[in-house]
Amino acid sequence: MLDQKLKHRAVHRAKIIAGQLDGLIKAIEKEEYCPTLLEQSRSIQRSLKSLDTFLLENHLRTHVKHQMQSRGDDEKAIRELIKVYTLSNK
């Protein structure tokens, strides 16, 4: 279940990332200057982090909120949050 506003923002961000990635591929094929390629790559990585934030916010506002209110699902929510936290620190 996706919050529709967050879904719209996430899809928009993902499309921007796809365009950035296409641009990076073309720049690599044209053998542009390495620092320029690295700058584009870092920009894509920042955009991906932004997308991660949208997705995490949706998960917290929908699934985790519901799980914490449902008896027995609170442990599942805690495990999922620990997993997400662990992944973000790798």
FINUMAR-267120 format. One record per atom (N, C-alpha, C): residue number from 1; residue in one letter; atom name; y, z, x. Coordinates in steps of 0.02 Angstrom, whole numbers, plus 50000, padded with zeros to 5 digits. Atoms other than C-alpha are relative to their C-alpha. Layout:
<nodes>
<NUM, 'a', 'CA', <Y, Z, X>>
...
</nodes>
This chain:
<nodes>
<1, 'm', 'N', <49941, 50000, 50043>>
<1, 'm', 'CA', <50000, 50000, 50000>>
<1, 'm', 'C', <50062, 50000, 50045>>
<2, 'l', 'N', <49940, 50006, 49959>>
<2, 'l', 'CA', <50160, 49941, 50083>>
<2, 'l', 'C', <50062, 50010, 49957>>
<3, 'd', 'N', <49934, 49996, 50030>>
<3, 'd', 'CA', <50335, 49994, 50036>>
<3, 'd', 'C', <50030, 49930, 50006>>
<4, 'q', 'N', <49979, 50070, 50001>>
<4, 'q', 'CA', <50408, 49826, 49987>>
<4, 'q', 'C', <50061, 49986, 50045>>
<5, 'k', 'N', <49942, 50008, 49956>>
<5, 'k', 'CA', <50573, 49852, 50079>>
<5, 'k', 'C', <49977, 50000, 50073>>
<6, 'l', 'N', <50025, 49998, 49932>>
<6, 'l', 'CA', <50481, 49900, 50238>>
<6, 'l', 'C', <49957, 49940, 50015>>
<7, 'k', 'N', <50041, 50059, 49991>>
<7, 'k', 'CA', <50360, 49757, 50213>>
<7, 'k', 'C', <50044, 49940, 50017>>
<8, 'h', 'N', <49953, 50055, 49988>>
<8, 'h', 'CA', <50505, 49634, 50204>>
<8, 'h', 'C', <50028, 50004, 50071>>
<9, 'r', 'N', <49972, 49991, 49933>>
<9, 'r', 'CA', <50582, 49706, 50362>>
<9, 'r', 'C', <49948, 49986, 50054>>
<10, 'a', 'N', <50053, 50010, 49951>>
<10, 'a', 'CA', <50415, 49704, 50454>>
<10, 'a', 'C', <49982, 49926, 50006>>
<11, 'v', 'N', <50015, 50072, 49999>>
<11, 'v', 'CA', <50377, 49523, 50406>>
<11, 'v', 'C', <50057, 49963, 50036>>
<12, 'h', 'N', <49942, 50031, 49968>>
<12, 'h', 'CA', <50554, 49473, 50458>>
<12, 'h', 'C', <49997, 50011, 50076>>
<13, 'r', 'N', <50004, 49984, 49928>>
<13, 'r', 'CA', <50534, 49561, 50626>>
<13, 'r', 'C', <49943, 49961, 50033>>
<14, 'a', 'N', <50057, 50037, 49972>>
<14, 'a', 'CA', <50362, 49481, 50654>>
<14, 'a', 'C', <50016, 49926, 50009>>
<15, 'k', 'N', <49981, 50070, 49994>>
<15, 'k', 'CA', <50435, 49308, 50623>>
<15, 'k', 'C', <50048, 49990, 50058>>
<16, 'i', 'N', <49954, 50002, 49943>>
<16, 'i', 'CA', <50574, 49343, 50747>>
<16, 'i', 'C', <49960, 50002, 50065>>
<17, 'i', 'N', <50042, 49993, 49940>>
<17, 'i', 'CA', <50443, 49397, 50875>>
<17, 'i', 'C', <49962, 49935, 50013>>
<18, 'a', 'N', <50036, 50064, 49992>>
<18, 'a', 'CA', <50343, 49237, 50844>>
<18, 'a', 'C', <50047, 49948, 50031>>
<19, 'g', 'N', <49952, 50047, 49973>>
<19, 'g', 'CA', <50500, 49135, 50879>>
<19, 'g', 'C', <50016, 50016, 50073>>
<20, 'q', 'N', <49987, 49980, 49931>>
<20, 'q', 'CA', <50536, 49236, 51036>>
<20, 'q', 'C', <49942, 49980, 50045>>
<21, 'l', 'N', <50059, 50017, 49960>>
<21, 'l', 'CA', <50358, 49209, 51097>>
<21, 'l', 'C', <49996, 49925, 50011>>
<22, 'd', 'N', <49999, 50073, 49992>>
<22, 'd', 'CA', <50369, 49022, 51064>>
<22, 'd', 'C', <50051, 49980, 50053>>
<23, 'g', 'N', <49948, 50015, 49951>>
<23, 'g', 'CA', <50530, 49019, 51165>>
<23, 'g', 'C', <49978, 50018, 50071>>
<24, 'l', 'N', <50025, 49980, 49935>>
<24, 'l', 'CA', <50448, 49112, 51308>>
<24, 'l', 'C', <49948, 49951, 50026>>
<25, 'i', 'N', <50051, 50049, 49980>>
<25, 'i', 'CA', <50301, 48992, 51310>>
<25, 'i', 'C', <50033, 49936, 50025>>
<26, 'k', 'N', <49964, 50061, 49979>>
<26, 'k', 'CA', <50420, 48844, 51320>>
<26, 'k', 'C', <50035, 50010, 50067>>
<27, 'a', 'N', <49965, 49985, 49938>>
<27, 'a', 'CA', <50519, 48928, 51458>>
<27, 'a', 'C', <49950, 50003, 50059>>
<28, 'i', 'N', <50051, 49998, 49948>>
<28, 'i', 'CA', <50359, 48959, 51558>>
<28, 'i', 'C', <49978, 49929, 50016>>
<29, 'e', 'N', <50020, 50070, 49988>>
<29, 'e', 'CA', <50306, 48777, 51534>>
<29, 'e', 'C', <50052, 49961, 50039>>
<30, 'k', 'N', <49946, 50034, 49963>>
<30, 'k', 'CA', <50477, 48722, 51598>>
<30, 'k', 'C', <50011, 50031, 50069>>
<31, 'e', 'N', <49996, 49965, 49936>>
<31, 'e', 'CA', <50453, 48839, 51746>>
<31, 'e', 'C', <50070, 50027, 50014>>
<32, 'e', 'N', <49934, 49970, 49992>>
<32, 'e', 'CA', <50616, 48929, 51716>>
<32, 'e', 'C', <49996, 50058, 50051>>
<33, 'y', 'N', <49993, 49948, 49950>>
<33, 'y', 'CA', <50676, 49060, 51840>>
<33, 'y', 'C', <49966, 50065, 49978>>
<34, 'c', 'N', <50042, 49941, 50017>>
<34, 'c', 'CA', <50561, 49213, 51846>>
<34, 'c', 'C', <50039, 50057, 49967>>
<35, 'p', 'N', <49964, 49946, 50034>>
<35, 'p', 'CA', <50695, 49344, 51805>>
<35, 'p', 'C', <50019, 49983, 49928>>
<36, 't', 'N', <49986, 50022, 50068>>
<36, 't', 'CA', <50740, 49242, 51651>>
<36, 't', 'C', <49939, 50010, 49956>>
<37, 'l', 'N', <50062, 49992, 50037>>
<37, 'l', 'CA', <50558, 49242, 51596>>
<37, 'l', 'C', <49986, 50074, 49987>>
<38, 'l', 'N', <50011, 49928, 50007>>
<38, 'l', 'CA', <50545, 49429, 51627>>
<38, 'l', 'C', <50048, 50030, 49948>>
<39, 'e', 'N', <49951, 49976, 50049>>
<39, 'e', 'CA', <50703, 49459, 51525>>
<39, 'e', 'C', <49976, 49983, 49929>>
<40, 'q', 'N', <50026, 50019, 50066>>
<40, 'q', 'CA', <50629, 49362, 51379>>
<40, 'q', 'C', <49938, 50041, 49981>>
<41, 's', 'N', <50060, 49960, 50013>>
<41, 's', 'CA', <50464, 49455, 51396>>
<41, 's', 'C', <50018, 50072, 49979>>
<42, 'r', 'N', <49979, 49931, 50017>>
<42, 'r', 'CA', <50552, 49625, 51393>>
<42, 'r', 'C', <50031, 50002, 49930>>
<43, 's', 'N', <49970, 50004, 50067>>
<43, 's', 'CA', <50649, 49570, 51239>>
<43, 's', 'C', <49946, 50000, 49946>>
<44, 'i', 'N', <50057, 50003, 50047>>
<44, 'i', 'CA', <50485, 49530, 51151>>
<44, 'i', 'C', <49968, 50069, 49994>>
<45, 'q', 'N', <50030, 49933, 50001>>
<45, 'q', 'CA', <50415, 49699, 51200>>
<45, 'q', 'C', <50042, 50049, 49961>>
<46, 'r', 'N', <49956, 49956, 50040>>
<46, 'r', 'CA', <50567, 49788, 51127>>
<46, 'r', 'C', <49994, 49984, 49926>>
<47, 's', 'N', <50009, 50020, 50071>>
<47, 's', 'CA', <50547, 49688, 50967>>
<47, 's', 'C', <49934, 50026, 49972>>
<48, 'l', 'N', <50064, 49974, 50022>>
<48, 'l', 'CA', <50364, 49738, 50958>>
<48, 'l', 'C', <50004, 50076, 49987>>
<49, 'k', 'N', <49992, 49928, 50012>>
<49, 'k', 'CA', <50413, 49921, 50975>>
<49, 'k', 'C', <50037, 50013, 49935>>
<50, 's', 'N', <49963, 49994, 50063>>
<50, 's', 'CA', <50536, 49897, 50833>>
<50, 's', 'C', <49953, 49988, 49941>>
<51, 'l', 'N', <50050, 50013, 50052>>
<51, 'l', 'CA', <50396, 49823, 50727>>
<51, 'l', 'C', <49953, 50059, 49992>>
<52, 'd', 'N', <50043, 49940, 50003>>
<52, 'd', 'CA', <50285, 49971, 50772>>
<52, 'd', 'C', <50034, 50055, 49960>>
<53, 't', 'N', <49963, 49948, 50037>>
<53, 't', 'CA', <50421, 50086, 50705>>
<53, 't', 'C', <49998, 49987, 49926>>
<54, 'f', 'N', <50003, 50017, 50072>>
<54, 'f', 'CA', <50427, 49994, 50538>>
<54, 'f', 'C', <49930, 50017, 49972>>
<55, 'l', 'N', <50069, 49990, 50025>>
<55, 'l', 'CA', <50237, 50001, 50522>>
<55, 'l', 'C', <49983, 50075, 49997>>
<56, 'l', 'N', <50012, 49928, 50000>>
<56, 'l', 'CA', <50229, 50185, 50569>>
<56, 'l', 'C', <50038, 50034, 49943>>
<57, 'e', 'N', <49962, 49971, 50054>>
<57, 'e', 'CA', <50367, 50228, 50448>>
<57, 'e', 'C', <49966, 49988, 49933>>
<58, 'n', 'N', <50035, 50014, 50062>>
<58, 'n', 'CA', <50273, 50140, 50308>>
<58, 'n', 'C', <49938, 50045, 49993>>
<59, 'h', 'N', <50061, 49959, 50003>>
<59, 'h', 'CA', <50113, 50233, 50352>>
<59, 'h', 'C', <50017, 50073, 49983>>
<60, 'l', 'N', <49980, 49931, 50014>>
<60, 'l', 'CA', <50202, 50401, 50352>>
<60, 'l', 'C', <50025, 50009, 49928>>
<61, 'r', 'N', <49971, 49994, 50068>>
<61, 'r', 'CA', <50296, 50368, 50189>>
<61, 'r', 'C', <49949, 49988, 49944>>
<62, 't', 'N', <50049, 50016, 50053>>
<62, 't', 'CA', <50143, 50305, 50095>>
<62, 't', 'C', <49935, 50038, 50011>>
<63, 'h', 'N', <50067, 49973, 49990>>
<63, 'h', 'CA', <49971, 50348, 50162>>
<63, 'h', 'C', <50000, 50073, 50021>>
<64, 'v', 'N', <50001, 49931, 49975>>
<64, 'v', 'CA', <50007, 50507, 50259>>
<64, 'v', 'C', <50028, 50047, 49947>>
<65, 'k', 'N', <49971, 49958, 50053>>
<65, 'k', 'CA', <50117, 50577, 50122>>
<65, 'k', 'C', <49948, 50014, 49945>>
<66, 'h', 'N', <50051, 49992, 50052>>
<66, 'h', 'CA', <49979, 50546, 49995>>
<66, 'h', 'C', <49941, 50043, 50026>>
<67, 'q', 'N', <50056, 49962, 49972>>
<67, 'q', 'CA', <49842, 50613, 50110>>
<67, 'q', 'C', <50016, 50074, 50007>>
<68, 'm', 'N', <49981, 49930, 49991>>
<68, 'm', 'CA', <49938, 50773, 50146>>
<68, 'm', 'C', <50003, 50037, 49933>>
<69, 'q', 'N', <49997, 49969, 50066>>
<69, 'q', 'CA', <49956, 50804, 49959>>
<69, 'q', 'C', <49931, 50004, 49967>>
<70, 's', 'N', <50068, 50001, 50029>>
<70, 's', 'CA', <49771, 50769, 49923>>
<70, 's', 'C', <49956, 50049, 50038>>
<71, 'r', 'N', <50045, 49950, 49969>>
<71, 'r', 'CA', <49651, 50910, 49955>>
<71, 'r', 'C', <49943, 49964, 50036>>
<72, 'g', 'N', <50054, 50029, 49961>>
<72, 'g', 'CA', <49529, 50862, 50092>>
<72, 'g', 'C', <50021, 49940, 50041>>
<73, 'd', 'N', <49976, 50058, 49962>>
<73, 'd', 'CA', <49628, 50711, 50152>>
<73, 'd', 'C', <50048, 50018, 50055>>
<74, 'd', 'N', <49951, 49979, 49949>>
<74, 'd', 'CA', <49747, 50813, 50258>>
<74, 'd', 'C', <49972, 49995, 50070>>
<75, 'e', 'N', <50031, 50005, 49933>>
<75, 'e', 'CA', <49624, 50817, 50404>>
<75, 'e', 'C', <49997, 49927, 50022>>
<76, 'k', 'N', <50001, 50071, 49983>>
<76, 'k', 'CA', <49607, 50627, 50396>>
<76, 'k', 'C', <50070, 49979, 50023>>
<77, 'a', 'N', <49932, 50016, 49981>>
<77, 'a', 'CA', <49796, 50612, 50404>>
<77, 'a', 'C', <50016, 50025, 50070>>
<78, 'i', 'N', <49987, 49971, 49934>>
<78, 'i', 'CA', <49804, 50726, 50555>>
<78, 'i', 'C', <49964, 49960, 50054>>
<79, 'r', 'N', <50038, 50040, 49951>>
<79, 'r', 'CA', <49667, 50628, 50646>>
<79, 'r', 'C', <50034, 49932, 50012>>
<80, 'e', 'N', <49967, 50064, 49994>>
<80, 'e', 'CA', <49757, 50464, 50610>>
<80, 'e', 'C', <50065, 50006, 50041>>
<81, 'l', 'N', <49937, 49990, 49963>>
<81, 'l', 'CA', <49923, 50532, 50674>>
<81, 'l', 'C', <49988, 50014, 50074>>
<82, 'i', 'N', <50017, 49987, 49930>>
<82, 'i', 'CA', <49842, 50596, 50832>>
<82, 'i', 'C', <49980, 49934, 50034>>
<83, 'k', 'N', <50021, 50065, 49973>>
<83, 'k', 'CA', <49763, 50424, 50858>>
<83, 'k', 'C', <50060, 49956, 50014>>
<84, 'v', 'N', <49940, 50041, 49991>>
<84, 'v', 'CA', <49930, 50336, 50834>>
<84, 'v', 'C', <50041, 50028, 50059>>
<85, 'y', 'N', <49962, 49969, 49945>>
<85, 'y', 'CA', <50016, 50460, 50951>>
<85, 'y', 'C', <49967, 49983, 50067>>
<86, 't', 'N', <50036, 50015, 49938>>
<86, 't', 'CA', <49881, 50434, 51083>>
<86, 't', 'C', <50009, 49927, 50020>>
<87, 'l', 'N', <49990, 50072, 49985>>
<87, 'l', 'CA', <49896, 50244, 51071>>
<87, 'l', 'C', <50070, 49987, 50025>>
<88, 's', 'N', <49931, 50013, 49980>>
<88, 's', 'CA', <50084, 50253, 51089>>
<88, 's', 'C', <50015, 50026, 50069>>
<89, 'n', 'N', <49988, 49971, 49934>>
<89, 'n', 'CA', <50069, 50350, 51251>>
<89, 'n', 'C', <49955, 49969, 50054>>
<90, 'k', 'N', <50042, 50033, 49950>>
<90, 'k', 'CA', <49950, 50231, 51341>>
<90, 'k', 'C', <50040, 49950, 50038>>
</nodes>
